[in-house]
Amino acid sequence: MINAIPDTVLVTLISLYAILALASVINFTLKRIKPDRDYRELTQRTNSWWIMITIFAIAIIADRVIAIIFLGFVSFLALKEYFSQIPTRRADRRVIFWAYLAIPFQYYWVHEYWYGMFIVFIPVWVFLFLPMRMLFWARLKVSYEQRAPFIGD
């Protein structure tokens, strides 16, 4: 199984674990040198990084399809976090839905080894499609609002 892992991935994972081991040693040393200080937050952060990197390593090492699904899920969570941080209007919900829907397609291109489509899908096609969707819904809304007074008559 280790033979199937590319050297760059293996070096990256070993480097990440080395950095985490160094951080754990520093955390342990700080607790011994200054026991009167509270290092709970540092310990919790270090432990959470151990868990995150281990889950990442398992997903990357396990299988190509599992790695693609895992990275797609992480992309979904990152986009969700981004949208929770920026101000959005109620009118943006349809566009946000289409942005979420682009994630599985993006990783489908990775799975199919279609590098050309993977590299241009979001920066070209999605960034062209989303503004056109916003424009379409804005015109539809304006058109409806212009005709709305006559609907009741």
Backbone torsions as a table, in degrees:
resi	resn	phi	psi	omega
1	MET	NA	-41.0	179.7
2	ILE	-65.0	-31.4	-179.7
3	ASN	-63.3	-28.1	-177.3
4	ALA	-79.4	-13.0	-178.8
5	ILE	-80.8	127.5	177.3
6	PRO	-60.8	150.0	-177.5
7	ASP	-59.4	-38.5	-178.7
8	THR	-64.7	-38.7	178.7
9	VAL	-67.9	-42.5	179.9
10	LEU	-62.9	-44.0	178.5
11	VAL	-63.9	-40.4	179.0
12	THR	-63.6	-45.9	180.0
13	LEU	-64.8	-41.7	177.8
14	ILE	-63.2	-40.4	178.6
15	SER	-64.4	-42.6	178.9
16	LEU	-61.8	-44.5	178.8
17	TYR	-67.1	-33.4	176.8
18	ALA	-66.0	-42.5	178.0
19	ILE	-64.2	-41.3	177.9
20	LEU	-65.6	-38.8	177.4
21	ALA	-64.0	-41.6	177.0
22	LEU	-62.5	-42.5	178.2
23	ALA	-63.3	-38.6	178.6
24	SER	-67.0	-39.9	177.5
25	VAL	-64.7	-43.3	177.8
26	ILE	-62.2	-42.8	178.3
27	ASN	-61.6	-45.8	178.8
28	PHE	-61.7	-43.1	-179.8
29	THR	-64.8	-43.0	178.6
30	LEU	-61.2	-38.7	178.3
31	LYS	-65.6	-34.1	179.5
32	ARG	-77.1	-37.7	-177.9
33	ILE	-72.2	-44.9	-178.5
34	LYS	-124.3	79.2	-177.4
35	PRO	-69.8	-17.0	-179.3
36	ASP	-76.3	-16.7	-179.9
37	ARG	-87.6	153.7	-179.4
38	ASP	-95.8	114.2	-179.6
39	TYR	-112.2	23.9	-178.6
40	ARG	-62.0	-43.4	-178.7
41	GLU	-63.5	-42.9	178.3
42	LEU	-62.8	-41.8	178.4
43	THR	-64.1	-43.9	179.6
44	GLN	-64.1	-41.4	178.5
45	ARG	-64.5	-43.0	178.8
46	THR	-63.1	-44.4	178.6
47	ASN	-63.4	-39.5	179.1
48	SER	-66.3	-34.9	176.2
49	TRP	-67.8	-35.6	174.9
50	TRP	-59.1	-44.6	-178.7
51	ILE	-66.3	-46.0	-178.5
52	MET	-62.1	-45.7	-178.4
53	ILE	-67.9	-35.5	178.2
54	THR	-66.9	-44.0	177.0
55	ILE	-62.1	-43.4	177.6
56	PHE	-59.9	-45.8	-178.5
57	ALA	-64.1	-42.1	178.9
58	ILE	-62.4	-43.8	-179.7
59	ALA	-65.2	-40.3	-178.6
60	ILE	-72.2	-38.4	-176.8
61	ILE	-79.3	-32.9	-170.4
62	ALA	-58.3	-62.2	-174.9
63	ASP	-161.5	154.1	-179.1
64	ARG	-63.9	-43.9	-179.5
65	VAL	-65.5	-41.9	177.9
66	ILE	-63.2	-40.3	178.5
67	ALA	-63.3	-41.9	179.3
68	ILE	-65.6	-44.1	178.5
69	ILE	-63.6	-42.2	179.3
70	PHE	-61.9	-46.9	-179.9
71	LEU	-67.5	-33.1	173.5
72	GLY	-63.7	-41.6	177.9
73	PHE	-65.1	-41.1	177.1
74	VAL	-64.2	-38.5	176.5
75	SER	-63.4	-40.7	176.6
76	PHE	-60.3	-46.5	179.5
77	LEU	-64.4	-38.5	178.5
78	ALA	-65.9	-42.4	177.9
79	LEU	-66.0	-39.0	177.5
80	LYS	-62.3	-42.9	178.3
81	GLU	-64.6	-41.5	178.7
82	TYR	-61.5	-47.0	-179.8
83	PHE	-66.8	-25.8	177.2
84	SER	-75.6	-20.2	-178.0
85	GLN	-91.1	-24.0	-177.5
86	ILE	-99.5	151.5	177.8
87	PRO	-73.2	128.0	177.6
88	THR	-125.1	149.6	177.8
89	ARG	-96.5	163.6	176.9
90	ARG	-61.6	-33.1	-179.8
91	ALA	-67.6	-18.1	-178.4
92	ASP	-82.7	-4.0	-174.3
93	ARG	-61.1	-39.5	180.0
94	ARG	-65.8	-40.5	179.5
95	VAL	-66.7	-40.6	177.1
96	ILE	-62.6	-39.8	176.6
97	PHE	-58.4	-44.8	179.8
98	TRP	-67.5	-31.7	176.4
99	ALA	-65.9	-42.3	176.5
100	TYR	-64.5	-37.9	-177.9
101	LEU	-68.6	-20.9	179.5
102	ALA	-72.3	-24.3	-176.1
103	ILE	-61.0	-51.2	179.6
104	PRO	-61.1	-36.7	177.8
105	PHE	-64.2	-40.9	179.9
106	GLN	-59.9	-43.5	-178.9
107	TYR	-79.8	-19.9	171.9
108	TYR	-65.1	-40.0	178.4
109	TRP	-63.6	-36.2	176.6
110	VAL	-63.9	-46.1	-178.9
111	HIS	-60.9	-36.1	-178.6
112	GLU	-86.0	4.1	-178.7
113	TYR	58.8	29.6	-179.9
114	TRP	-95.4	79.1	-174.0
115	TYR	-63.0	-39.2	-179.2
116	GLY	-59.6	-44.9	179.1
117	MET	-71.9	-38.2	178.5
118	PHE	-58.8	-41.7	-173.7
119	ILE	-75.4	-25.9	-177.5
120	VAL	-109.3	-9.5	-172.3
121	PHE	-59.1	-57.9	-177.8
122	ILE	-75.2	-50.1	-176.7
123	PRO	-66.6	-24.6	-178.9
124	VAL	-106.7	-64.9	-171.3
125	TRP	-69.3	-45.9	-178.8
126	VAL	-69.7	-40.4	179.6
127	PHE	-72.5	-14.6	169.3
128	LEU	-86.3	-39.5	-176.5
129	PHE	-69.4	-44.6	-175.0
130	LEU	-62.3	-47.0	176.9
131	PRO	-63.7	-34.0	177.7
132	MET	-66.7	-36.4	175.9
133	ARG	-64.3	-44.0	179.2
134	MET	-62.1	-42.6	179.7
135	LEU	-65.2	-41.8	179.1
136	PHE	-61.4	-48.1	-178.7
137	TRP	-68.0	-34.3	177.7
138	ALA	-66.0	-43.2	178.8
139	ARG	-67.2	-39.2	178.1
140	LEU	-62.7	-41.5	179.6
141	LYS	-66.1	-44.4	178.9
142	VAL	-62.9	-42.4	179.1
143	SER	-62.2	-42.6	179.1
144	TYR	-65.6	-42.9	-179.4
145	GLU	-66.7	-31.9	178.3
146	GLN	-70.9	-32.6	-178.6
147	ARG	-92.6	-14.0	-175.8
148	ALA	-56.4	-41.3	179.9
149	PRO	-61.4	-27.3	-176.5
150	PHE	-86.2	-14.9	-178.2
151	ILE	-67.4	-39.4	-177.7
152	GLY	-74.4	-17.7	-176.7
153	ASP	-75.8	NA	NA
